[in-house]
């Protein structure tokens, strides 16, 4: 049985939360997020579409990776790694390149908590500069989701109106 | 096979069927008239929509009327759902990698 993923993004707030439990010790979960060789295997459905330029998980380090989506558009993410307390916490910035204007940066905190029975709870908190930025980030995630064959009612209704 | 609202709307014909039924319940023949594809193909799509819980079929005499389930429509309309799905898929891939890592240790 797959563990439940919780995503919380209340209306008119600048933050969102993602939580998930893993049936593995936190050193391992931490490594899945910080080792580029592992990270590249799960961030996208197809790892060959992704290129990691740099991923240096230490305090003061940085990361940057790019990938191409189906429409041919290239998407890049980069950020500074503010603090790494292995294996329990990462604090970093995140900016999506190609967001119409530069300077829309998100502050991301990832907490890895040890649970009983060798399990780990991951909590991601993303704080954006504005409600609009947060909603755009969710919508971008939505577009990635569409790549994998999902949509939402709005797109159905839009499609209907144009027919 | 897993059936959920996302599978229901993964296919463009099924999306059109849902929008059609969102306006008003219709029987199978009336739905099929809107499409180029064969009636059995539409019937198959309706069956999947029913299995996904998004369409309910009501037998009235010889007619089978199809309705959409408002609660399931709400699930689709949940703006976070695709974002959540994206992360669910990432986390599922992490689960597989963690299992590999455990086996290698």
Interface residues (C-beta under 8 A of the other chain):
Chain A: X2 X3 X5 X7 X9 X18 X20 X22 X23 X24 X28 X29 X31 X32 X38 X41 X42 X43 X45 X138 X141 X142 X144 X145 X146 X148 X149 X150 X151 X152 X153 X154 X156 X157 X159 X160 X163
Chain B: X6 X9 X10 X15 X16 X18 X19 X73 X76 X77 X78 X79 X80 X81 X82 X83 X84 X85 X86 X87 X88 X89 X90 X91 X92 X93 X94 X95 X97 X98 X99 X101 X102
